[in-house]
């Protein structure tokens, strides 16, 4: 089965103070076999990139209005007449405020929504088929069903 991957490299800005920010190369990643999530990888200059995963729905809503709470908060804004998407991320390691170009993120999000439209994510997981398979009796189940649970008057007496 083919599992498309939709990715987009872009440069975010890590806001250090109101006057100062540094560029952070990042990659947006959407995997159709993990249809509810988006993955963002930040290349911070260290050996190991920083990965964040959160609900695609959160990013979709964040393009239009402030949303999220706790670890991930997203809101749209304008900076010097540029449309920007702000992402505030909190972890035990610290907090980060990132600015992403709203147009690039929106275009990438639209691609994910065309491949897996909202409301069809669960179909991608094949949960119905997996459940049906799990619930189909097997010959071993027939044996199990004939063997009732031990009665309360079991000889163990340890219960």
N, C-alpha and C positions, 0 to 999 in steps of 0.2 A: 504494500500500500504506500502511495506517495504522500509524504508529509512535507508540504512546502514550508520554507523558512522565509520570512520577510525581514530583511535587515536594512539598516540605514546608518552609515557613519556620519557623524556631525560633530561640530565643536560646540561645547557648552562653555559657559563662564561660571567659575566658582567665585562667588562673591565673598571677599574677605572683609570689606568694609564698604560704606556707602561710596567711597571714592575709588576703591581698588578691587579689581577682579583679575583672575588668571584664567587663561584658556585651558579647557580640559577636553581632550579628544574622547568621544564616547561612541558607543554603538547601541542602537535600538534593535531589539530582536523579538520577533514574534514567531512562535512555533505552533503550527496548526494542531499538533497533538497535545498541546497544553493551551487550549483555546481561551481560557479565562484570564491568562496572565500576559504581562509584557515584561521583558527583561532589559535592563539597562546596564551596560558595562562601562565603567569609567576607567580610563587609563591615566592614573594620577602621577606617573613618573616613577613609581616604585616597581619592583619586580612583579608583584601580583596585582592584577586589575581588581577593582572593587565592583562587585555585582549586586544589583538590587532587582528584586522581583516584586511586582504588585499588580493589582487588578487592572486589566485593560479598561474596564468601565470607569475607573478612577481617572485615568488619563483622558478618556473621551470627554468626561464631564468637565475636567479641569481646563480644557481648551476654551470652554464657554463661561465658566463661573468658578469661584473658589470652592474647593471640595477637599475632602479627606480630613483626617484627624490622627493624632498619634504620630506614628513613624513617617507617614508620607502625606504631605499637604501640597496641593497644586492649585495655582491660580493664574489667570491671564492678566497681563498688564502691558503698558506701553512705556518704553524707555527711549528717549530721543526720537520719538515718532516711529520706533520699531515695535512690532508686535512680538511680545516675549512671553514665554511660558515659564513661570517660576516654580521650582520644585524645592520644598524644604524637606530634607531627610534627616531623621534622628535615629541614632543607634547608640549602643553602649560605648562605642568608640568615639562618639562626638556627633555634632550637628553640622549640616552643610546646606547652604542655599545656592542653588544652581539656576542659571538662566539658559533657556533653550530657545532657538529661533522658532517661533510659533508656526510659521509657514512650513518649515521642514518637518516638524513633528506632526502637524495636521495632515500633510500629504502622505507621510508614512502610515499614520493611523487609518486614513481612508483606504489605503491598500489592504490593510489587515481586515477592515470591515467589508471590503468587497469579497475577499477570500472566505471569511467566516462572518456572515452577517450577524448583528446582535440578535440574541434569542436562539441562535442555532448552535451555540457552543457545545451544549450537552450532546447533540447529535454526533459531533466530532469525536467525542470520547467513547462512543459505542457502548454506553452504559446499558441500554436496553438489551442489546444482543448479549453482552457479558452476563447480565442478570438472568436472562432466559437460559443461557448455558449453565449457569450456576444452579438454577432451580430445576433443571431437568434431572429426574431421578436416574440413577445408575444402578446396575445390578447389586453393587455393594449397599446402596441405600435400601434395597428390598430386604437384605439380611438385617440391617440395622433396625428397620421399622418393625420386623418380627420380634426383635429382642427388646422387650419393654425395659424401662428404667427399673433398677432394683427397688423393691418395695421398702417402706420405712422399717419393716421388721427384719432388716438385713442382719446377718450373723455378726457383722463387724462390731456394732455397738459403740464405735469410736466417734460417731457423728455428734 
